[in-house]
Amino acid sequence: MHLNRRRALALSGAFAAGSVLPAFAQQNWPQRALRILIGTSPGGSPDIVGRLLADKLAERLGQSVTVENNTGGGGGIAASIVSHAPPDGTTMTLLTAGYASGAAIGKFPFEGDDTFGFLSMVCAYPFVYQVPKDSPIKSFGDLLARAKANPGKITYVITSLGSIYHLIGSWVNAKAGVELVPVPYRGSAAAVTDVLSGRVDVMLDTATSGFPRIANGQFRALAVTSPTRFSLMPEAPTVAETLPGVHYMSWLGMAAAPRTPRPIVDRLNAELRAALALQDVEAKLKEGGNIATPTTPEEMRDQIAGEIANWKQLIEANNIKVQ
């Protein structure tokens, strides 16, 4: 009995020490390098924003922060690596809004806090309907009028069936009662070439990609999907001005592994907010068509969950084919 009691006390002490060590480690976190996985190609908006934040986080945390591009599975592989990473806050991913649309069609898993340790939304930007500068389509209203007069004849660019581009276009079709036809393209270069040559009528693109082409005079903006006039292109009408209630802001948001301890989540949230408030970061984001949109971890989780539910409802209500 005496030996068993001594052993029990020793085990009790060991468990107590084990519970103290994680707390101590959290107080002194981070003690090693961090990494941010980007599910898109180098040079794109997520890559640029991810590297910008990596530099600022490295300065603030006193540890190196590397960026790794993993484009497999449309961003799903990078997200999967993070969702299965050790919950120590050192492995993160910059999710795109495409994760929500992908989850809505069953391409990606989403189980709330069991999928990621949500940190904060980072930035937001609208989509933009655009046409070549010499296109006969003069406005968004004109586009819809032509589509009504010519069912199934007006085409627009998307990345793939079931993509967020496709879902936004389908939403517009359903609300306006038209049949704009989506044409999938794997890359933007070929899509731009075909729209400029007239093979495809309209380009539906993100502001981060579309605004530079509008600024250099290649394209004209017909409408943006922001709820109100977008501050970085206030001269462009909104889709909602023609179709009330149809608006959407795409986004980037930072997430870590699920079950990351709350003190680490709070630290990363605070550091991301501080980085996004820096004038040079704000200027760089605006240069790329983004506006900073920091949130709490719960706001990020709830926004993604809400978007998944809304996209699912849209798909079911309009019998949208996503495969």
C-alpha positions, 0 to 999 in steps of 0.5 A: 500500500505504501509503494502504491501511494508513493507511485500515485503521488509521483504520477499525480506530480507528473500530470501536474507538471505536464499541465504546467508545461503547455501553459509555460510554453504558451506564455513564451510562444513561439519558440520556433519558426512558423509557416504559412501554406498558400493554396495558390500559385506564386504571384497571385493575390493570396501569395502576395498578401501571405508574404506581406503578412509573413514579413510583418508577423516575423518582425512582431513575433521574433521568429522567421515565418516562411511561405510555402505554395501548394497548389494541389487540389485547388487549395485543398491540399494546403488546407488539409495539411494545416487541418491535420497539423500539430495544434501549436500555432506554427502551421497556418494557411491563408484560406480563400473564399473558394474554400466556402464554395468548395465546401458547399459542393462537397469538395472540401470538409467543413466541421467548424472548429474541428476543421481549423483553428480560425484566427481572423479574416484578413481582407476582402474584395468584390468580383467585377463584371467586365468587358473589353473597352470596345465591347457593344455591351455598355452597362450591366443593365445592357448585359442583362437586356441582351441576355434576355433577348438572346437566351443562352447566347451571351457567355462569361468566363469562370474558373470551373463548374462549382467554383465561386465564379460559377455560383455568383454567375448562377445567382445573377442568372437566377435573380435576373431570369437570364441565361448567361452561359459560363465558360470554364478556363483553367488560367486567366491568360487564355481567358483574357485573350478570348474575351479580348478577341470576342470569343467570350463576351464577358469576364467575371473576375476578382477585383484583385485581378480585374482592376489592373486590366480596367485601370490600363484601359483593356477592359471596362467595368460593368458592375462590382459585387460589393454591397455598396460602391467599392471604395477602390473603384467608386465609379463602378456601379454595383450589381445590387443597383440593378439586382437588389440583394445580389452582393458578395465580397470575396475574402482571404482569412488566416487559419491554424490547426484545430484545437490550437490553444486559445492563448495562441489563437488570441496572440495570433489574432492580435498580431494579425490585427496589428499588422493589418493596421499598419499604413504600409500594409493598408497601402499594399492591400489597396494597391492589389484591390483589397481592403483590410477586414480583421475579425474575431476568430468566431466571426471568421468561423461563422462567416464561412459557415454562413456562406456554405449554407447560403451557397448550398441553398442557392445550388439546391434552389436553382438546380445548379450543376457543379460537376 
